[in-house]
Amino acid sequence: MRDQDQKFKKTANMIRIRSLAVAIVVITIVVVASVYVGQRFYATKKEVLQQQCELNAKESAREYDRCLLTRANIVTVAGYAVDMMMKSGRDNQAILDYMTAETNYIVATLDPSTTGIYGLINGEYLDGSGWVPDKDFVPSERPWYVETLQSGHEITFVEPYLDMQTQTVMMTVTDLLGDEKSVIAMDVSLEPIQRIIEEVSDPAEGSQAFVLDSGGIIVAHSDKSQLGVNYLTAADGLWHSIATNILEKGQMQFDLSAEEGDFSVYVDKLEEGWCSVSLINTDIWYQPLQRTVIIIGAGLVLIIAFLSVVFLRLNAKNQALQRLHTRIVQEERRGDELQMLSEKDRMTGLYDRVSGERKINELLGAEVEGVFLELDIDNFKSINDTYGHQVGDQVILEVADALHGTFRSNDITMRLGGDEFGAFAVGITKQEMAEAIIHRLFQRLESLEIAELGDRKVSASVGAVLFTGKEAKSFEELYASVDQAMYTSKKISGNSLSFA
């Protein structure tokens, strides 16, 4: 009997030990599984958070490009026109007539809020809107004039200011003319950027967005009370920390803790050192996640004992799939890189004839408007014969670099073969705008310095044709038309341009 009792106790102890062991294993699995699932949800939520931040910042950046760069192109074209009038000896009355007509056109078709084109021309203040300044008005002391001369840039974005009467942030876009003393300008309202900032920050709970200029001043903000505030000079706090991290430390994506809470910040760089910034309060963002994790944890406690093996197997398959996906992505990226290399001219890095023709035909098929030009280096054979093919190759590389620097990233620049190049500038439908772009290209060519050439300058003959979406249906039609115009330019010495 005693032996049976001892045996029973021993069996009971073994059962308790086994039960405890099973309980410990199950609890461990539950805890591990809960932590794993929680981390996965957190990682997913954080990825969505970062994507939301990035989307907000890029939406603001696109509106910036649409608003300011369009105005900058207007000022560039107007500046070129006034420059040409000054060089041809036209008087200030003729220039004022042009500025008045251009102002009326801009107000009627593009921006009713602008004050139009004005400037200091040949030492005299001219205003296209007809505004007559007070006697004590000294244009050469105004910020738009002083900052333009200090910058020395053709296009200058003058530091923005808050119009206290309209509570609208304004800024001035200026162009330094050829005599390096005359300046034309146009005031631009940043209200469109303010509107898009408010729109992109509304859908995401706890999110804010703003545009910061290079000096730390708020140009647009989802909280309009912040307009015109300088975050760099503000007292220590959330906004000062964000501005410091961006403008002084150069951080483009970071997390920040402040008295107001924890924030995730994403930055998209704009022109002139401006930044489009989006931030989301992660404390608010993660509240639904915390509730979800609690619910999932409770559910896991009930079912994990039955599904632990299946879960581990599925997890292993998931990891294998992730590794396979990573390899596929790497192979696709490698394929894209090889495809890009195959489209490029090996010497210049521009599109080769075949790839450039294909891309331009795609634009023509979609009836995308623009200007197509053909460029031929003047007397290139003479350069090769006199200075050698290495110097000739250097000239080709420098001309290709000038093309690359003149045209935008969405334009098509290509080497047609030998010393001939081509380019398609998207959206350029007016001859004045095309002339302004090609004039900048000629300026780049005139400034080339190749030691082996000595005082000899590199010049080119250019033929151009405007395409409004219906005239030509193939690259060959454009090329045939512009080739004749290029040969017309060949008859003129130095950098010359002819339109088909």
Beta strands, then each sheet from edge to edge (+ up, - down):
strand 1: 117-121
strand 2: 124-127
strand 3: 155-163
strand 4: 168-176
strand 5: 183-189
strand 6: 207-212
strand 7: 218-221
strand 8: 253-258
strand 9: 261-269
strand 10: 275-281
strand 11: 370-377
strand 12: 412-417
strand 13: 420-426
strand 14: 460-467
strand 15: 496-499
sheet 1: 2+ 1- 5+ 4- 3+
sheet 2: 7+ 6- 10+ 9- 8+
sheet 3: 12+ 13- 11+ 14- 15-
end
